[in-house]
Amino acid sequence: MSRNWEMVIGLEVHVELSTKSKIFCSCTTQFGGEPNTHCCPVCTGMPGTLPIFNGQVLEYAVKAGLALNCEIERQTRFDRKNYFYPDLPKAYQISQLYRPIAHDGYVEIETSQGPKKIRIHEMHMEEDAGKLIHSEYGNETYPDYNRCGVPLLEIVSEPDFRSAEEVAAYLEKIRMMFTYLGISDCKMQEGSMRADVNLSIREAGTTEFGTRTEMKNINSISAIERAIAGEYERQCDLLESGGKVTQETRHWNDDKKMSTAMRSKENAQDYRYFPEPDIPEILVSEEYIDDCRSRMPEFAPDKKERFMSEYGLSEYDAGLLVASKPESDFFEALIKGGATAKASANWLIVHLASVMKKLSADINGTMDFEDAGLDAEQMSYLIKEVEGGKVNRQDGIDILTEMVKSEEVLDVKEYIASHGLEVSNDTGALAETVAKVIAANEQAVSEYKSGKEKAIGFLVGACMKELKGKCNPGMVKEMLEAELKK
């Protein structure tokens, strides 16, 4: 930072859990759906209804707490957080204030300045609110209660962040851990992971906290980084001009790259918390915690080391693969299907990434690995065919593109046959082509014979063009070299 102000940031990260039903009723948690079709009298808070706690939420919360190195609360309970807002029809949210499920943890992150430990103040369970849909044709706003009651974990950090880079590294670490745990897909674009940024500034070298503002529900890491930069500059400008920072909640407009005031910042007493009377206290035994701990997965750092030692991958390739649990699992499924580790890594890291980037540009959106919808058995077959010289590499990449675009599982063997993509092993036809290309390219032949090895590449390309790519480049090169040495 060029200015003599240090930023101090604390985060509240909300993660929707991937249970099939909501936290206090049996409604589906499936994303999307027509407005107000995934709700019932319980999650919309109709009078006379009673919540029933979903036990899988507790399991997911305990596993998350263990992954975050937290102390697990042995006697946890829910509390009512009272406030009125159009997307919360019952005018209170069932959350946790007094005895959250986990507390006093930490996350270790890696930054350009080295490793850093970010402390976790607490993590609590709660229900999500609905959302408001603003009409593009006028001033109307419509509430959609489908999201009401979807189970959430809220992770509250200590104010340990000093840069946007640290915040991004922390969010990536949480996203990676939770997807490895299988408790959330953490898709920020769908709102299943959101962050509130509490930011203040102080003169560099001082220890007293400044007045903080909160920017709520920012749903991409890049937008969060821009919001931090924008709010830091705004607060610096305010203080340097003799003004004061007001404690308030602000809305970040990522299109305009600026924040605007929404309301004064509430404190805990404003919500009039009291113990939730309809849900009894939950006792979490040591045996339960031990059972959850015994079923924790192999996390990315350990998997990365294993990929390097077991499959001979470079640190860079292993790091890219383990960044996504679905992709790392798919990589091992390709190997199980008979593809080599090196080829499988190359097809995922290079070819698939290129295909998804191109398709993302075509639809003016973004794709991640899961969006590709690939079948490991079919892709493993494709890799073996290409690496074995039975299908041209560019044709293989084109087939991969069709696999990603297809809504159904593509039968690669049938596709190769029906499109005539098999590489020809007709040595007679190849010999004729080689002789023809040599006769038509005297300069390249002369250059090769004078020691310019690169000339062979030109000749191989000419043969491939003549044969329309339906041949093995290695076989072409081998036959060319044999003929040119005669």
C-alpha positions in Angstrom: 0.0 0.0 0.0 1.4 3.4 -1.0 -0.6 5.3 1.6 0.4 5.4 5.3 -2.7 3.6 6.4 -2.9 -0.1 7.4 -6.1 -2.0 6.6 -7.6 -4.3 9.2 -10.1 -6.8 8.0 -12.3 -9.4 9.6 -14.5 -11.8 7.5 -17.8 -13.5 8.1 -18.1 -16.3 5.6 -21.5 -18.0 4.9 -21.4 -21.5 3.4 -24.6 -23.3 2.4 -24.4 -27.0 3.3 -25.2 -29.6 0.7 -27.7 -31.6 2.7 -30.7 -32.8 0.6 -33.2 -31.2 2.9 -33.3 -27.9 4.8 -32.1 -27.4 8.4 -35.6 -27.5 10.1 -37.9 -29.1 7.5 -38.0 -31.6 4.7 -38.0 -29.1 1.8 -35.4 -29.6 -0.9 -32.2 -27.5 -0.9 -31.8 -27.8 -4.6 -30.5 -24.6 -6.3 -32.9 -22.9 -8.6 -36.5 -23.8 -9.2 -39.5 -21.6 -9.8 -39.8 -19.0 -7.1 -41.6 -20.2 -3.9 -41.8 -23.8 -5.0 -39.2 -25.1 -2.5 -40.8 -24.0 0.7 -43.4 -25.0 3.2 -45.2 -23.6 6.3 -42.1 -24.4 8.5 -39.5 -22.7 6.5 -41.7 -19.7 5.8 -42.6 -19.5 9.5 -46.3 -20.0 9.5 -48.0 -19.8 13.0 -48.2 -23.1 14.8 -45.4 -24.8 12.9 -42.4 -26.4 14.7 -38.9 -26.9 13.5 -37.2 -30.3 13.6 -33.4 -30.2 13.5 -31.7 -32.0 10.6 -29.0 -34.2 12.1 -26.8 -34.2 9.1 -26.2 -30.5 9.6 -24.6 -31.3 13.0 -22.3 -33.9 11.3 -21.2 -31.4 8.6 -20.7 -28.7 11.2 -18.5 -30.9 13.5 -16.4 -32.0 10.5 -16.0 -28.3 9.4 -15.0 -27.3 12.9 -12.4 -30.0 13.0 -11.0 -29.0 9.7 -10.8 -25.4 11.0 -8.9 -26.6 14.1 -11.7 -25.4 16.3 -12.9 -26.5 19.7 -16.2 -28.3 19.4 -18.9 -27.1 21.8 -20.2 -30.1 23.8 -23.5 -28.4 24.7 -24.6 -26.3 21.8 -28.0 -24.6 21.2 -29.9 -22.4 18.9 -31.0 -18.8 19.5 -33.5 -16.5 17.8 -32.1 -13.5 16.0 -35.1 -11.1 15.7 -35.4 -8.7 12.8 -37.8 -7.8 10.0 -36.8 -8.0 6.4 -39.0 -8.9 3.4 -37.0 -12.1 2.6 -37.4 -13.4 6.2 -41.1 -13.9 6.5 -41.2 -15.0 10.1 -39.3 -11.9 11.3 -36.6 -13.9 13.1 -33.7 -16.2 12.1 -32.8 -19.3 14.0 -29.1 -19.0 14.6 -26.5 -19.4 17.3 -25.0 -16.7 19.5 -24.4 -17.9 23.0 -23.1 -21.5 22.4 -22.0 -21.8 18.8 -21.0 -25.3 17.6 -17.3 -24.4 17.2 -14.9 -21.7 18.4 -11.2 -20.7 18.8 -9.8 -22.2 15.6 -7.4 -21.2 12.9 -6.6 -21.5 9.2 -3.1 -21.5 7.8 -2.7 -19.7 4.5 0.1 -19.2 2.0 0.8 -15.7 0.6 3.6 -13.9 -1.3 4.9 -12.8 2.1 5.0 -16.3 3.4 2.7 -18.5 5.6 0.2 -16.8 8.0 -2.2 -18.1 10.6 -5.8 -16.6 10.5 -7.7 -17.1 13.8 -11.3 -18.3 13.8 -13.4 -16.6 16.5 -16.3 -18.9 16.1 -18.4 -21.0 13.6 -22.1 -21.3 14.1 -25.1 -23.1 12.4 -28.1 -21.1 11.2 -30.8 -21.0 8.5 -30.5 -19.0 5.4 -33.0 -16.2 4.4 -34.8 -16.0 1.1 -33.9 -13.5 -1.6 -35.5 -10.5 -3.3 -36.0 -10.4 -7.1 -36.1 -6.9 -8.5 -38.2 -6.3 -11.6 -36.3 -5.0 -14.6 -39.5 -3.4 -15.9 -40.3 -1.1 -12.9 -39.9 -0.5 -9.2 -41.5 -3.8 -8.1 -39.6 -6.3 -5.9 -40.8 -9.9 -5.4 -39.7 -12.2 -2.5 -38.6 -15.7 -3.3 -38.6 -18.0 -0.2 -37.0 -21.0 -1.8 -33.7 -20.4 0.0 -35.4 -19.9 3.4 -34.2 -22.6 5.8 -31.2 -23.8 3.7 -28.6 -24.8 6.3 -25.7 -22.4 6.7 -22.4 -22.4 8.5 -21.1 -18.9 9.3 -17.4 -18.7 10.0 -16.3 -15.5 11.9 -12.6 -14.7 11.8 -10.6 -12.5 14.0 -9.5 -9.2 12.4 -6.2 -10.7 11.3 -6.2 -9.8 7.6 -4.0 -7.0 6.3 -4.4 -7.3 2.6 -6.9 -8.4 -0.1 -4.3 -11.1 -1.1 -4.7 -12.7 2.4 -8.5 -12.6 2.2 -8.4 -14.3 -1.2 -6.0 -17.0 0.1 -8.2 -17.6 3.1 -11.4 -18.0 1.0 -9.7 -20.3 -1.4 -8.5 -22.4 1.5 -12.0 -22.7 3.1 -13.5 -23.5 -0.3 -11.0 -26.2 -0.9 -11.4 -27.7 2.6 -15.2 -27.7 2.5 -15.4 -29.2 -1.0 -13.0 -32.0 0.1 -15.2 -32.6 3.1 -18.2 -32.9 0.7 -20.3 -30.6 2.8 -20.8 -27.8 0.3 -20.1 -27.1 -3.4 -19.0 -23.6 -2.4 -20.2 -22.2 -5.7 -20.0 -18.4 -5.1 -21.9 -17.7 -8.4 -24.9 -19.6 -7.0 -24.6 -18.0 -3.6 -23.6 -21.2 -1.7 -20.5 -19.3 -0.4 -20.7 -15.6 0.4 -18.6 -13.3 2.5 -19.2 -10.1 4.5 -16.1 -7.9 4.7 -15.5 -5.8 7.9 -12.8 -3.3 7.1 -11.2 -0.4 9.0 -7.9 1.5 8.6 -5.4 2.9 11.1 -2.1 4.7 10.8 0.7 2.2 10.0 2.5 1.2 13.2 -0.4 1.9 15.6 -2.5 -0.8 17.3 -5.8 0.8 18.0 -8.6 -0.3 15.7 -10.4 2.3 13.5 -14.1 2.5 12.8 -15.2 -0.4 10.6 -17.7 -0.7 7.8 -19.3 -3.9 6.6 -19.8 -4.9 3.0 -22.3 -7.8 2.8 -22.8 -10.9 0.6 -20.1 -10.4 -2.0 -20.2 -13.5 -4.2 -16.9 -13.8 -6.0 -13.3 -13.6 -4.7 -12.3 -11.2 -7.4 -15.2 -8.9 -6.5 -14.2 -9.1 -2.8 -10.6 -8.0 -3.7 -12.0 -5.1 -5.7 -14.4 -4.2 -2.9 -11.5 -4.2 -0.4 -9.4 -1.9 -2.6 -12.3 0.5 -3.2 -13.3 0.7 0.5 -9.7 1.2 1.6 -9.3 4.1 -0.8 -12.6 5.6 0.3 -11.7 5.5 4.0 -8.2 6.9 3.3 -9.7 9.8 1.4 -12.2 10.5 4.2 -9.6 10.6 7.0 -7.1 12.6 5.0 -9.7 15.2 4.2 -10.6 15.6 7.9 -13.7 13.5 7.8 -14.8 10.5 9.9 -15.6 7.0 9.0 -19.2 6.0 10.0 -19.9 2.5 11.3 -22.4 1.2 8.7 -23.3 -1.5 6.3 -22.4 -0.7 2.7 -23.3 -2.2 -0.6 -20.5 -2.9 -3.1 -21.5 -2.2 -6.7 -18.9 -4.2 -8.7 -20.0 -2.7 -12.0 -19.4 0.9 -10.8 -16.5 -0.2 -8.6 -17.8 1.8 -5.7 -19.7 1.2 -2.4 -22.8 3.0 -1.1 -24.3 3.3 2.4 -27.2 0.9 3.1 -27.9 1.3 6.8 -26.2 1.9 10.2 -24.4 -1.2 11.5 -26.4 -3.3 13.9 -25.0 -4.7 17.1 -25.9 -8.0 18.8 -28.3 -6.2 21.2 -30.3 -4.8 18.3 -31.4 -8.3 17.4 -32.8 -9.1 20.9 -31.3 -12.6 20.9 -32.9 -15.2 23.2 -32.7 -19.0 23.3 -34.8 -20.8 20.6 -37.7 -22.3 22.7 -38.7 -24.9 20.1 -35.3 -26.7 19.7 -33.7 -28.4 22.7 -30.1 -28.1 23.6 -27.8 -30.5 21.6 -25.3 -32.6 23.5 -22.2 -33.5 21.4 -20.4 -36.5 22.8 -16.7 -37.3 22.5 -17.6 -40.5 20.7 -19.6 -38.5 18.1 -16.7 -36.2 17.6 -14.2 -39.1 17.3 -16.5 -40.8 14.8 -16.6 -37.6 12.7 -12.8 -37.3 12.9 -12.3 -40.9 11.8 -14.3 -40.1 8.6 -12.3 -37.0 7.6 -11.0 -37.2 4.0 -7.5 -36.9 2.6 -7.1 -33.1 2.2 -5.3 -31.4 -0.6 -1.8 -31.0 0.9 -1.6 -34.7 1.7 -3.0 -35.7 -1.7 -0.6 -33.4 -3.5 2.4 -35.2 -1.8 0.9 -38.6 -2.7 0.4 -37.6 -6.3 4.0 -36.6 -6.6 5.4 -39.7 -4.9 2.9 -42.3 -6.3 2.4 -41.0 -9.8 5.6 -39.0 -10.4 3.8 -35.7 -11.1 5.6 -32.4 -10.8 4.8 -30.2 -7.8 3.1 -27.7 -10.2 0.9 -30.4 -11.9 0.0 -32.0 -8.6 -1.0 -28.7 -7.1 -3.3 -27.8 -10.0 -5.1 -31.2 -9.8 -5.7 -31.2 -6.1 -7.1 -27.6 -6.2 -10.4 -29.3 -7.1 -11.4 -32.5 -5.3 -13.7 -33.6 -8.1 -10.9 -33.2 -10.6 -8.4 -35.0 -8.5 -10.8 -37.9 -8.0 -11.4 -37.9 -11.8 -7.7 -38.0 -12.4 -7.4 -41.2 -10.4 -10.4 -42.6 -12.1 -8.6 -42.1 -15.5 -5.6 -44.0 -14.2 -7.9 -46.8 -12.9 -9.3 -46.9 -16.5 -5.9 -47.6 -17.9 -4.6 -44.2 -18.9 -1.1 -43.3 -17.7 -0.7 -40.7 -15.0 1.4 -38.4 -17.1 -1.1 -38.4 -20.0 -4.1 -38.1 -17.7 -2.6 -35.0 -16.0 -1.7 -33.5 -19.4 -5.2 -34.0 -20.8 -6.9 -32.4 -17.7 -4.5 -29.6 -17.1 -3.8 -28.6 -20.7 -6.4 -29.9 -23.1 -9.5 -29.9 -20.9 -8.6 -26.5 -19.5 -8.3 -25.1 -23.0 -11.6 -26.6 -24.2 -13.4 -25.1 -21.2 -11.9 -21.7 -21.7 -13.0 -21.6 -25.3 -16.5 -22.8 -24.5 -16.7 -20.3 -21.6 -15.9 -17.5 -24.1 -18.5 -18.8 -26.5 -21.3 -18.6 -23.9 -19.8 -15.4 -22.3 -19.7 -17.2 -18.9 -17.5 -19.4 -16.8 -17.1 -23.2 -16.6 -15.5 -25.3 -13.8 -14.6 -28.9 -14.0 -17.9 -30.2 -12.7 -19.7 -28.3 -15.5 -17.8 -30.4 -18.1 -19.9 -33.5 -17.0 -17.2 -35.9 -18.2 -17.4 -39.7 -17.9 -14.0 -41.2 -16.7 -14.4 -44.4 -18.6 -15.0 -42.7 -21.9 -12.2 -40.1 -21.4 -9.8 -42.8 -20.3 -10.5 -44.7 -23.6 -10.0 -41.5 -25.6 -6.6 -40.8 -23.9 -5.4 -44.3 -24.6 -6.4 -44.1 -28.3 -4.6 -40.8 -28.8 -1.5 -41.7 -26.8 -1.4 -45.1 -28.5 -1.3 -43.3 -31.9 -4.7 -44.7 -33.0 -6.3 -41.2 -33.1 -4.7 -37.9 -34.2 -4.2 -35.6 -31.2 -6.1 -32.7 -32.7 -9.0 -35.1 -33.5 -8.8 -36.2 -29.9 -9.1 -32.7 -28.6 -12.1 -32.1 -31.0 -13.7 -35.3 -29.5 -13.1 -34.0 -26.0 -14.9 -30.8 -27.0 -17.9 -32.8 -28.1 -17.8 -34.7 -24.9 -18.0 -31.5 -22.9 -20.7 -30.0 -25.1 -22.9 -33.2 -25.2 -25.7 -33.4 -22.7 -25.4 -37.2 -22.8 -22.4 -39.4 -22.2 -20.6 -39.6 -25.6 -19.6 -43.1 -26.7 -16.0 -42.3 -27.8 -15.4 -45.6 -29.6 -18.6 -45.3 -31.7 -17.9 -41.6 -32.4 -14.4 -42.3 -33.7 -15.7 -45.1 -36.0 -18.7 -43.1 -37.3 -16.6 -40.0 -38.1 -13.8 -42.0 -39.6 -11.2 -40.7 -37.2 -9.1 -43.9 -36.9 -5.5 -43.4 -37.9 -4.5 -45.4 -41.0 -1.9 -48.1 -40.6 -1.7 -48.6 -44.4 2.1 -48.5 -44.9 1.7 -48.7 -48.6 -0.4 -45.5 -48.8 2.0 -43.9 -46.3 5.1 -44.9 -48.4 3.4 -43.4 -51.5 2.7 -40.1 -49.7 6.2 -39.9 -48.3 7.7 -40.4 -51.7 5.4 -37.7 -53.2 6.2 -35.2 -50.4 10.0 -35.7 -50.8 9.8 -35.2 -54.5 7.8 -32.0 -54.2 9.9 -30.4 -51.5 13.5 -30.4 -52.7 14.5 -27.4 -50.6 13.3 -28.9 -47.3 15.0 -32.2 -48.2 18.3 -30.4 -49.0 18.1 -28.5 -45.7 17.5 -31.7 -43.7 20.4 -33.4 -45.4 22.7 -30.4 -44.7 22.0 -30.8 -41.0 18.9 -28.7 -40.4 16.9 -31.1 -38.2 13.8 -28.8 -38.1 13.2 -29.4 -41.8 11.8 -32.8 -40.9 8.9 -31.1 -39.1 7.9 -29.3 -42.3 8.0 -32.6 -44.2 6.0 -34.4 -41.5 3.4 -31.6 -41.7 3.2 -31.9 -45.5 2.5 -35.7 -45.2 -0.1 -35.2 -42.5 -1.9 -32.7 -44.7 -1.8 -35.1 -47.7 -3.3 -37.8 -45.5 -5.8 -35.4 -43.9 -4.4 -36.2 -40.4 -5.4 -39.8 -40.6 -2.0 -41.2 -39.8 0.5 -41.6 -37.0 2.9 -38.6 -36.9 5.6 -40.8 -35.3 5.3 -43.4 -38.1 5.4 -40.6 -40.7 8.6 -39.2 -39.2 10.2 -42.6 -38.9 9.5 -43.4 -42.6 10.6 -40.0 -43.8 13.9 -40.3 -42.0 14.5 -43.8 -43.4 13.8 -42.6 -46.9 16.0 -39.5 -46.6 18.9 -41.5 -45.3 19.0 -43.8 -48.4 
